[in-house]
């Protein structure tokens, strides 16, 4: 889809982008001991990928909220099964929904207008989202209320550490975890970052969020939890660390067309790839420090980096790297956009944390922290 669109471009794309695309047709996994199209390795270290073609226009502040509302942080977003509407869970005009009475879950049409909303009073910190094949919306609530929030809003004690499944109309269909109580499987979750549902209905949850922090230790939860479609616990894998199958904040999840599970191991600046039973298959570092993942039906991989900075992943720039989920080649790089106050770990500008892609190839980034709301990246023909 994206390839066909860009091939129609003028002389610049014919000379620069098309050769890269043709070089990216390898269908075997990357050998991490060699270089691949779009990246290079020196002395065993993947070099920063900051200077690839960018055939996209960046449009900030896309989407309109109802009168009187302002965008808060957005890391949870996903395109609807119709291929054009966008589901978003925003943090109630700020970076927390504690005490808020507005609906954090919103459905926007292709023009950016809100057509459906729900979820008031159910979340503290909506963080990850999936839309399954039946159009149901799954959202993670990735922390408890902090002490300040509890003092101001005592009712917030009963929220957080859950995964909630909604119908498209907002009916709660399934809840995983115990509200406000961190813990481990089979009954509890701790800081669930993301959720994804496989074609057969199995549910995968990634946790926890604090693994990349300075105070993280070997006791910090760092795992993938698997359930059957009805919420029956099946298994878990992963521990804290930096080896194969270990994590420092498994932040986002995606499947490729072969059913392999891609995990953005953000604290370790890499993707890890597993089969659906948790067997480690590969790791890729050429897509940087990834906060959000999306893999389209044609196995195009969209990896959004909201945190790279000198203090985190030195030499890499925040941005959106696009490539192949089959070969690991990197094709394009959308650099960070301007921000008065840098987001993420500092450094230059800002880039979203969540990422979604519609049927026309438009990319949506969910912004967090000092920059809020949505950014849209539109594929353009370059003259």
C-alpha positions as CSV (number, residue, x, y, z in Angstrom):
1,X,0.0,0.0,0.0
2,X,2.6,2.5,1.1
3,X,5.1,1.3,-1.5
4,X,2.6,1.6,-4.4
5,X,1.8,5.2,-3.3
6,X,5.4,6.4,-3.1
7,X,6.5,4.7,-6.3
8,X,4.3,7.3,-8.2
9,X,6.5,10.2,-7.0
10,X,8.7,12.4,-9.1
11,X,12.4,12.3,-9.8
12,X,13.5,12.6,-6.1
13,X,11.7,9.5,-5.1
14,X,12.7,7.7,-8.2
15,X,16.3,8.4,-7.5
16,X,16.4,8.1,-3.7
17,X,13.4,6.3,-2.1
18,X,12.7,3.6,-4.8
19,X,16.2,2.1,-4.6
20,X,15.9,1.8,-0.9
21,X,12.5,0.1,-1.3
22,X,13.9,-2.3,-3.8
23,X,16.7,-3.2,-1.4
24,X,14.2,-4.0,1.3
25,X,12.6,-7.0,-0.3
26,X,14.7,-9.5,1.6
27,X,12.3,-11.9,3.4
28,X,14.7,-13.4,6.0
29,X,15.4,-12.1,9.5
30,X,18.3,-9.8,10.1
31,X,21.7,-11.2,10.9
32,X,22.7,-8.8,13.6
33,X,26.3,-9.3,12.8
34,X,26.1,-7.5,9.5
35,X,24.6,-4.3,8.1
36,X,21.2,-4.1,6.5
37,X,19.5,-1.5,4.3
38,X,18.9,1.7,6.3
39,X,21.3,1.0,9.1
40,X,24.9,-0.1,9.9
41,X,26.8,-1.9,12.6
42,X,30.3,-0.9,13.8
43,X,32.1,-3.0,16.4
44,X,29.0,-4.9,17.1
45,X,26.9,-1.8,17.8
46,X,24.0,-0.6,15.7
47,X,24.7,3.0,14.6
48,X,22.1,5.7,15.1
49,X,19.5,5.9,12.3
50,X,18.7,9.6,12.0
51,X,19.0,10.5,8.3
52,X,16.7,8.4,6.0
53,X,14.2,9.9,3.6
54,X,10.9,11.3,5.0
55,X,8.0,11.3,2.5
56,X,5.5,12.6,5.1
57,X,4.1,15.9,6.1
58,X,3.8,16.5,9.9
59,X,0.5,18.1,11.0
60,X,0.4,19.0,14.7
61,X,-2.8,19.3,16.8
62,X,-4.9,17.1,14.6
63,X,-8.4,16.3,15.9
64,X,-11.0,18.4,17.7
65,X,-12.4,17.8,21.2
66,X,-15.9,19.0,22.3
67,X,-16.1,22.7,23.3
68,X,-14.5,23.4,26.7
69,X,-12.1,20.4,26.6
70,X,-8.3,20.4,25.9
71,X,-6.1,17.5,24.9
72,X,-4.2,15.7,27.6
73,X,-1.4,13.1,27.2
74,X,-2.2,10.4,24.7
75,X,-0.3,7.1,24.5
76,X,-3.4,4.9,23.8
77,X,-4.7,5.0,20.2
78,X,-5.7,2.6,17.5
79,X,-7.5,2.7,14.2
80,X,-11.0,1.2,14.2
81,X,-12.0,-1.9,12.1
82,X,-13.4,0.5,9.5
83,X,-9.9,1.5,8.6
84,X,-10.5,5.2,8.9
85,X,-11.9,6.2,12.4
86,X,-9.5,6.6,15.3
87,X,-10.0,5.4,18.8
88,X,-8.1,7.5,21.5
89,X,-7.9,7.3,25.3
90,X,-6.6,10.7,26.5
91,X,-5.7,11.5,30.0
92,X,-8.6,13.9,30.7
93,X,-7.0,17.2,29.7
94,X,-3.8,16.6,31.7
95,X,-1.6,13.6,32.5
96,X,-4.1,11.8,34.8
97,X,-7.8,11.1,35.0
98,X,-7.9,11.1,38.8
99,X,-11.1,13.0,39.8
100,X,-12.1,13.8,36.2
101,X,-15.7,13.5,35.1
102,X,-15.1,13.6,31.3
103,X,-15.0,10.6,29.0
104,X,-11.4,9.7,28.3
105,X,-12.2,7.2,25.5
106,X,-13.0,8.9,22.2
107,X,-13.8,7.9,18.7
108,X,-12.8,10.4,16.0
109,X,-14.0,10.3,12.4
110,X,-11.6,10.7,9.5
111,X,-12.0,14.5,9.8
112,X,-11.0,14.5,13.4
113,X,-14.4,15.0,15.0
114,X,-15.5,13.1,18.0
115,X,-18.5,10.8,17.3
116,X,-18.5,8.6,20.3
117,X,-17.1,8.8,23.9
118,X,-17.3,6.8,27.1
119,X,-15.2,5.6,30.1
120,X,-15.6,8.4,32.7
121,X,-14.5,7.4,36.1
122,X,-12.9,4.1,35.0
123,X,-9.2,5.2,34.6
124,X,-6.3,6.8,36.3
125,X,-3.7,6.6,33.5
126,X,-4.9,5.0,30.2
127,X,-1.8,3.8,28.5
128,X,-2.1,1.1,25.8
129,X,-4.9,0.1,23.4
130,X,-5.9,-2.5,20.9
131,X,-9.0,-2.9,18.7
132,X,-9.8,-6.6,18.0
133,X,-11.3,-8.1,14.8
134,X,-14.8,-7.7,16.2
135,X,-14.3,-4.0,16.9
136,X,-14.0,-4.2,20.7
137,X,-11.7,-1.8,22.4
138,X,-9.1,-2.9,24.9
139,X,-7.4,-0.4,27.1
140,X,-4.7,-0.7,29.9
141,X,-4.7,1.5,33.0
142,X,-1.0,1.5,33.9
143,X,-0.7,2.8,37.4
144,X,-2.4,3.5,40.8
145,X,-3.3,6.9,42.0
146,X,-0.3,8.6,43.7
147,X,-0.5,10.1,47.2
148,X,-1.3,13.6,46.0
149,X,-4.2,12.3,43.9
150,X,-5.5,10.2,46.8
151,X,-5.5,13.1,49.1
152,X,-7.5,15.2,46.6
153,X,-9.6,12.4,45.2
154,X,-10.0,9.5,47.6
155,X,-12.2,7.6,45.2
156,X,-9.2,7.2,42.9
157,X,-8.0,4.4,45.2
158,X,-10.2,2.0,43.4
159,X,-8.6,2.5,40.0
160,X,-5.6,1.3,38.0
161,X,-3.6,-1.9,37.2
162,X,-6.3,-3.2,35.0
163,X,-7.1,-4.1,31.4
164,X,-10.6,-3.3,30.3
165,X,-12.4,-4.6,27.2
166,X,-15.3,-2.4,25.9
167,X,-17.8,-2.9,23.2
168,X,-17.8,-0.2,20.5
169,X,-20.7,1.4,22.4
170,X,-18.8,1.5,25.7
171,X,-20.2,-1.5,27.5
172,X,-17.6,-3.2,29.8
173,X,-17.2,-6.8,28.5
174,X,-14.2,-8.1,30.4
175,X,-11.8,-6.9,33.1
176,X,-8.3,-8.4,33.8
177,X,-6.7,-7.5,37.1
178,X,-8.0,-6.0,40.3
179,X,-8.7,-2.3,40.5
180,X,-6.1,-0.4,42.4
181,X,-4.1,-3.5,43.5
182,X,-0.8,-4.2,41.9
183,X,0.3,-7.8,41.8
184,X,1.0,-10.8,39.6
185,X,-0.8,-13.4,37.6
186,X,-3.1,-15.2,37.5
187,X,-5.4,-12.6,39.2
188,X,-3.5,-9.3,39.3
189,X,-1.5,-7.0,37.1
190,X,1.2,-4.4,37.8
191,X,1.4,-1.4,35.6
192,X,0.1,-3.0,32.4
193,X,1.6,-1.0,29.5
194,X,-0.2,-2.5,26.5
195,X,-2.6,-5.2,25.4
196,X,-3.0,-7.1,22.1
197,X,-5.5,-9.7,20.9
198,X,-4.4,-12.4,18.5
199,X,-6.5,-13.7,15.6
200,X,-7.7,-16.7,17.7
201,X,-8.7,-14.4,20.6
202,X,-5.8,-15.0,22.9
203,X,-4.9,-11.9,24.9
204,X,-1.4,-10.7,25.6
205,X,-0.5,-8.0,28.2
206,X,2.9,-6.4,28.7
207,X,3.9,-5.1,32.2
208,X,5.4,-3.1,34.0
209,X,6.1,0.6,33.3
210,X,8.8,1.3,36.0
211,X,11.4,-1.2,34.7
212,X,13.4,1.5,32.9
213,X,13.6,3.7,36.0
214,X,16.6,4.4,38.2
215,X,15.0,2.5,41.1
216,X,14.3,-0.6,39.1
217,X,15.7,-3.9,40.5
218,X,15.6,-7.6,39.8
219,X,12.3,-7.7,41.7
220,X,10.7,-5.3,39.2
221,X,7.9,-7.0,37.2
222,X,8.9,-7.3,33.5
223,X,6.8,-9.9,31.7
224,X,4.2,-10.8,29.1
225,X,1.0,-12.4,30.4
226,X,-1.1,-14.6,28.1
227,X,-4.9,-15.3,28.5
228,X,-7.4,-17.2,26.5
229,X,-10.2,-15.3,24.9
230,X,-12.5,-15.6,27.9
231,X,-9.8,-14.3,30.3
232,X,-8.5,-17.6,31.6
233,X,-4.9,-17.3,32.6
234,X,-2.6,-19.4,30.4
235,X,1.0,-18.5,31.0
236,X,3.6,-15.7,31.6
237,X,7.2,-15.2,30.5
238,X,9.9,-12.7,31.0
239,X,12.0,-11.3,33.9
240,X,13.8,-8.1,34.7
241,X,17.1,-7.7,32.8
242,X,18.7,-7.2,29.4
243,X,19.2,-10.7,28.1
244,X,17.0,-12.6,25.6
245,X,13.5,-12.8,27.0
246,X,14.3,-10.3,29.7
247,X,12.8,-6.8,29.8
248,X,13.2,-3.3,31.1
249,X,9.7,-2.0,30.5
250,X,8.0,-4.0,27.7
251,X,6.1,-0.9,26.5
252,X,4.2,-1.9,23.3
253,X,3.1,-5.0,21.4
254,X,2.3,-5.8,17.8
255,X,1.8,-8.9,15.6
256,X,3.2,-9.5,12.1
257,X,1.4,-11.5,9.4
258,X,3.1,-14.7,10.6
259,X,1.7,-14.2,14.2
260,X,5.1,-13.3,15.7
261,X,4.8,-11.1,18.7
262,X,6.9,-7.9,18.6
263,X,7.7,-6.3,22.0
264,X,9.2,-2.9,22.3
265,X,11.6,-3.4,25.2
266,X,12.0,0.3,25.7
267,X,14.5,0.4,28.6
268,X,16.8,-1.9,26.6
269,X,16.5,0.2,23.4
270,X,15.3,-2.8,21.3
271,X,12.6,-4.9,19.8
272,X,12.3,-8.5,20.9
273,X,10.4,-11.0,18.8
274,X,8.7,-14.1,20.1
275,X,6.3,-16.8,19.0
276,X,3.0,-16.8,20.8
277,X,4.2,-19.4,23.4
278,X,7.0,-17.0,24.5
279,X,9.9,-18.6,22.6
280,X,12.6,-15.9,21.9
281,X,13.2,-15.5,18.1
282,X,15.3,-12.4,17.6
283,X,16.1,-8.9,18.8
284,X,16.4,-5.7,16.7
285,X,18.1,-2.5,17.8
286,X,18.0,-0.6,14.5
287,X,14.5,1.0,15.3
288,X,15.8,2.8,18.4
289,X,14.2,3.3,21.8
290,X,10.6,2.4,20.9
291,X,7.6,3.6,22.8
292,X,4.9,2.5,20.3
293,X,4.6,-0.2,17.6
294,X,2.3,-0.8,14.7
295,X,2.6,-3.5,12.0
296,X,0.3,-3.1,9.0
297,X,-1.2,-6.0,6.9
298,X,1.7,-5.8,4.4
299,X,4.2,-6.1,7.3
300,X,5.3,-2.5,7.3
301,X,6.7,-1.8,10.7
302,X,6.1,1.7,12.3
303,X,8.3,2.3,15.4
304,X,7.8,5.5,17.3
305,X,10.6,6.8,19.6
306,X,9.5,9.5,22.1
307,X,12.4,9.3,24.5
308,X,15.8,9.1,22.8
309,X,18.2,11.9,24.0
310,X,21.8,12.2,25.3
311,X,20.8,10.8,28.6
312,X,18.8,8.0,27.1
313,X,20.1,6.2,23.9
314,X,22.9,8.7,23.1
315,X,23.3,9.6,19.5
316,X,19.8,8.7,18.4
317,X,17.1,11.2,17.7
318,X,13.4,10.9,18.6
319,X,11.3,10.1,15.6
320,X,9.3,7.6,13.7
321,X,11.3,4.9,11.9
322,X,9.5,2.8,9.3
323,X,10.6,-0.4,7.8
324,X,10.0,-4.1,7.3
325,X,8.7,-6.5,10.0
326,X,10.0,-9.3,7.8
327,X,13.6,-8.3,7.1
328,X,14.2,-5.6,9.7
329,X,15.3,-3.1,7.1
330,X,14.7,0.6,7.9
331,X,13.3,2.7,5.0
332,X,12.2,6.1,6.3
333,X,12.7,8.4,9.3
334,X,10.3,11.1,10.4
335,X,12.3,13.3,12.7
336,X,11.0,14.9,15.9
337,X,8.9,18.0,15.6
338,X,9.5,21.3,17.4
339,X,8.5,21.7,21.0
340,X,9.2,24.7,23.4
341,X,9.9,22.2,26.1
342,X,11.4,18.9,24.9
343,X,9.4,15.8,25.8
344,X,10.5,12.3,26.8
345,X,14.1,12.2,28.1
346,X,15.0,15.7,27.0
347,X,17.2,16.3,23.9
348,X,15.6,17.7,20.8
349,X,12.0,18.4,20.2
350,X,9.1,16.0,20.7
351,X,7.7,12.8,19.1
352,X,4.6,10.8,20.1
353,X,4.5,7.8,22.3
354,X,1.6,5.8,20.7
355,X,1.2,5.2,17.0
356,X,-1.6,4.0,14.7
357,X,-2.0,3.8,10.9
358,X,-5.2,4.0,8.9
359,X,-6.0,2.3,5.7
360,X,-4.8,5.2,3.6
361,X,-1.3,5.1,5.2
362,X,-1.9,8.2,7.4
363,X,0.1,7.8,10.6
364,X,-1.2,9.1,14.0
365,X,1.1,9.8,16.9
366,X,-0.2,10.2,20.5
367,X,1.8,12.9,22.4
368,X,2.6,12.8,26.1
369,X,4.1,15.0,28.7
370,X,5.0,18.6,27.7
371,X,3.4,18.1,24.3
372,X,-0.2,16.7,24.2
373,X,-2.9,15.6,21.8
374,X,-2.4,14.1,18.4
375,X,0.0,14.5,15.5
376,X,-0.9,13.3,12.0
377,X,1.8,12.3,9.4
378,X,0.4,12.4,5.9
379,X,2.2,10.7,3.0
380,X,2.9,13.2,0.3
381,X,4.2,13.0,-3.3
382,X,7.5,14.9,-3.4
383,X,8.0,16.9,-6.6
